[in-house]
Amino acid sequence: MKRTALAVIAASVAVVFLFLAVTTLLRGELPRFHTTLARPAPGEARADYLPDGTPVWVMGHDDGSVSVLSAFDTHTPLNLGKLNWWCPQADGIENPAHGSRWDEYGVKIGGPAPLGLPSWEVRVIGDTVGVGKPLEGPPLGTPFFGDDEPDRTWCIPPAAPVVVHRFDGWRIWDSPTEAVAAAPEGWILLDGRLVALGGDVRLCALDGCEDSVVAQKVAIPTPEVVALGDPFASTRWLARIRDGQLVDVTRLAFDPAT
């Protein structure tokens, strides 16, 4: 009986010790993570958002690991941001504007992008992904996962469906000046046109530039650039308000009319 009692006590102490150790470990690690996202299924590429609206790709790899990747192209001519889409049939991320491509881990496969896609530190805990500090993208020359670029079947919508950030339920600002005055937190959607005026690029309301704000750091395209395709040919933009200015103006990866 004494041996049985001692065994029960020892087992209880071990359980308590294990509970305290796990609790301490979690308390030490969880504060590093700024937010959590739902864990993707293996093979799933999900368009998702951080709490401030930052678009990200939450990638479920076949081995059960998870990556959280930036949804922004690292190639930014004219300092104009661009969002990428996911091409399921090629198992790759692609920018439809200039053709840069990355694998499911953010490693560059091809195109003009100067580096891989930035990511975030992650920790998978059950059905949850903890998202921590930002990480730099893989440098050029990093071996990519899967087939070579010409051996993948890249998407040409609508014949080949793609996964994009749709921003369902987001408010769409139709007045740039009202958006800047309201100074909403994080990323926002705006309807308008980019126009070169007086040495600046301004985001004008669709009904005219009487309602407009400067699109900070966006450069005026040269005639040679415009001849290859108007980089301002869009009516919906993603951007942020910071210190009373419109910054990080970004083209979406899809036609807002669709």
N, C-alpha and C positions, 0 to 999 in steps of 0.2 A: 504493500500500500504506500509506504514511504517513497519507494522508487517511482511509483506511478505519479504520486503528487509532485515529486521533484521534476519529473519529466514534463508534467503539465505546466508547472511554473516556468521551466526553462523555455518551453515552446511559446508561452505567453510573452515572456521577456523578449524572445527573438522576434515575434510579430510586432511588438511595440517598437523595438529598435529599428526594424525594417520600415515601419510606418514613419517614424521620426526621420530616418535617413532620406526616404523618398520626399517627405514634406520639405525638408531642408534643401534638398537638391532642386526641387521645383521652385521654392522661394528664391533660390539663388539664380535660377535661369530665366524664369518667366518675365521678370522686370526688363530684361534685355529686349523683349519683343514688343513692338509698338502697337501691333494689332494682330488679329487672327482672321483667317479665311477658311472657308470650307475646303476640306481635302478633296482633290479631284480623283476620279477613278483612274486606274492604270490605262494609259493611252489617250486620256482626255486632255484637250487643250481648251481652257475656259477663259473667255474674256471677262475680267473682273476689275475691281477698283479698290484702291486704298481709301481710308476714311476721308482724306482731303480730295477725293475724286481722281487721283492719279490712275490712269489706265494701266493695267498690268495683264500679263499672261500667266495663268496658274497652270503649270504643266505637270500632268501625271505620267511619269515614265513607266515603261513596262516592268521594270524591276521593283516598283513600289515607291521609289524616291519621288520627290516633288521639287520643282523649281518655280520661283516667282520671278518673271522677267519683265523688263521695261517694254511697253508697247510702242515706244517711240523709235523712229529710225535714227541711227547715229550719223547719217549723212544729212546735213542741213544747209544746202545752198540758200543764199539770201537770208540766213538765220531764221528761216521759216520751218517750224517743226512739221513732222509728218507722222501719222499713225500707220502702223503695219496691220496686215491681216494674217490669219492662219489658213494655210492651204492644206486640207486634210489629205488629199490624194498624193501630195508631195512630201507629207510629214515635215513641213517647213514653214517658217515665218517669212513673209514677203512684203516688200513695199511696192504698191502698185504704181507709184509715180515714177520712180527711177530704177526699180528692179533689184535692189539689194535683197539678199536672202540669207537666212540663218537656220540652223538646226534647232531641235527642240530644247537644247541647252543654251541657246543664245550664241553659239559659235558661228562666225561668218562662213557662209558657203560661197557667195559670189556677189558681184555688184560693186558699186562705188563706195559703200559704207567703209569708214576708216577703222572700225573695230567691231567687236561683238556687242551684244546687247547687255547693258547693265542689269544687275539682279539684286536680290535681297537675301540676307542670311535667313534660313528657314529651319524650323524644327517641327517635325510631324508628331503630334500627340493625339492618337486615336483618329477621330474624324476631323481634326482641326490642324491647321497649319499656322504656326507662329511665325510672324514676319518681323525680322530684326533690322539690323543696320544695312544700308545700301552697300553694294559691292560693285567694283568696276567690271566692265565687260571683258570677255576673253580677248587677249591681244591677237593681232593678225598672225596667221601661221599655226594657230591652235588646231589640232586635228578635229574635224567635225564628225558627228555621228551619222551613219547611214550612207546612202549612195552619193556619188558625185553629182554636181549640179545638172549636167546634161542628161543624166540618167533618171532624173525625177520628172514626173508629169506635173508641171506647175499649172495653177488655176487661171482660167480665163472666164470670169463671170459673164453672164449668168449660167453658161453651160456647165461650169464646175463651181459648185457652191463654196463659199469661203465663210470663215468665222470672223466677225468684226465686233467692235465695241459699238453698241447701239444707243447707249445712254438713255435707256427707257426710264420715263418718269422724271427726267431732268427738266428744270425750267430752261426755256430758250429765251434769252434776252434779245429784244428787237431794237433796243436803243443803247448804243455803246456808251453814251454819256451817263445814262441812268445806271448802267451796270457799274461803271467806274465810281460813281457817286455812292452807290450802295455798298461797294467794297465787300462783296460776298467772300466767304472763306473758301479757299481751294479753287479747283478748276471749275469753269463754267462754259456753257455753250452760248454763242452769239450768232444771230443772223446779220449779215452785212456783206459789204464788198471792200476789199483792199484796193486803195487808190493812192497813186503817187501824187502828192500835192505839196508844193512849196518846199521841196527838198526832203520831205518826210514821206513815209508810208502811213496812211491813216485808214482805220477801219470805219467806214461810213455806213450809216443805216441804209436799208434797201431803198428808201424813198429819197435819199440825197445826203450830201456831205455837210449840210447844215448841222446835222447830228453826227459828230465823228470824234474819234480820239486817236492819238498817235499809237501805232503798233510798234512798241519799243524794239529797237535793234533790227527790225526787218529792213533789208536793203532794197533799193529801187532796182528792178531788173533792167538789164541792158537790152537794146533791140535784138541783139544776137540771142539772148536767152528767151525773149518773148517769141522769136521766130521758131524756136523748138517746141513751143507750147506755153500758153499763158500760165505762169505759176500762181496767179491770183484768181484763176477761174474756179471760184467756189462761192457759195452764198452762206455757208455755215462753218463756224470756226470753234475750235477749242482753245481756251486761253485762261490766264489767271490775272487777278488784280493784286498788285503789290505796291504799297506806298503811293497810292493814287495813280498808278500807271498800269496800262495794259501790257502784259509781258507773256512770253512763251506762246505766241500765237502759232497755232498748229492746224494743218490740214487734216481732215478726217480721211479714213481709208475707204469711204463709200460715198456715193452720191446721196445727199440728204433728201432728194426727191423720190428715192426708191423706198 
